Amino acid sequence: MYGVRLSDAEEGIGTALANPCEAELLSTVACLPMMQLSRRSHDTDGRPVGWIRSVHHGSRHKFAATLPTADRSSG
């Protein structure tokens, strides 16, 4: 779509204090620690083409990941 070819992305997980707008959207209070996820995507020329920041209430968050197994036929 739009002729952009994605190459890679950097993703981070950490904590941040909820600002007043986030607190209102999440039905909580400002300055409460939240789970923060961020991702920066790049195209095949290394240019940044996407940025995401998500804030989640810690008591309402579940983290899951699918981890691929090593390809044993290539070594």
C-alpha positions as CSV (number, residue, x, y, z in Angstrom):
1,M,0.0,0.0,0.0
2,Y,1.3,3.5,-0.9
3,G,4.4,1.9,-2.4
4,V,6.2,1.6,1.0
5,R,8.1,-1.6,1.6
6,L,8.7,-2.3,5.3
7,S,12.1,-3.6,6.3
8,D,12.3,-3.7,10.1
9,A,10.9,-2.3,13.3
10,E,12.1,-1.6,16.8
11,E,9.7,-2.3,19.6
12,G,10.0,-1.4,23.3
13,I,8.0,-2.2,26.4
14,G,8.3,0.0,29.5
15,T,6.4,2.1,32.0
16,A,5.2,5.7,31.9
17,L,3.0,7.9,34.0
18,A,-0.4,8.6,32.6
19,N,-1.0,12.1,31.5
20,P,-4.4,13.7,32.2
21,C,-5.8,12.9,28.8
22,E,-4.7,9.3,28.9
23,A,-6.0,8.9,32.5
24,E,-9.4,10.2,31.4
25,L,-9.5,7.8,28.4
26,L,-8.5,4.9,30.6
27,S,-10.9,5.8,33.4
28,T,-8.1,6.2,36.0
29,V,-6.1,9.0,37.6
30,A,-3.2,11.0,36.2
31,C,0.4,10.1,37.2
32,L,-0.5,6.5,37.7
33,P,2.1,4.1,36.3
34,M,1.1,2.6,33.0
35,M,2.5,-0.1,30.7
36,Q,3.8,1.6,27.5
37,L,4.5,-0.1,24.2
38,S,6.2,1.8,21.4
39,R,7.2,0.8,17.9
40,R,9.2,2.5,15.1
41,S,9.0,1.0,11.6
42,H,11.4,1.6,8.8
43,D,11.3,1.2,5.0
44,T,13.9,-0.7,3.0
45,D,15.9,2.6,2.7
46,G,16.1,2.9,6.5
47,R,13.6,5.8,6.6
48,P,11.1,5.9,9.5
49,V,7.6,5.2,8.2
50,G,5.6,4.5,11.3
51,W,5.5,5.2,15.0
52,I,3.1,3.8,17.6
53,R,2.8,4.5,21.3
54,S,0.2,2.6,23.3
55,V,-0.5,3.1,27.0
56,H,-2.3,0.4,28.9
57,H,-3.5,0.2,32.5
58,G,-1.3,-2.5,34.1
59,S,-4.2,-4.3,35.8
60,R,-6.0,-4.7,32.5
61,H,-3.1,-5.8,30.3
62,K,-1.9,-9.2,29.2
63,F,1.3,-9.7,27.2
64,A,1.7,-12.7,24.9
65,A,4.4,-13.5,22.3
66,T,4.9,-16.2,19.7
67,L,8.5,-17.2,19.4
68,P,9.6,-19.1,16.4
69,T,11.8,-22.2,16.8
70,A,15.3,-22.2,15.3
71,D,15.6,-23.6,11.8
72,R,17.7,-26.7,12.3
73,S,18.1,-27.5,8.6
74,S,20.3,-24.5,7.9
75,G,23.2,-25.2,10.1
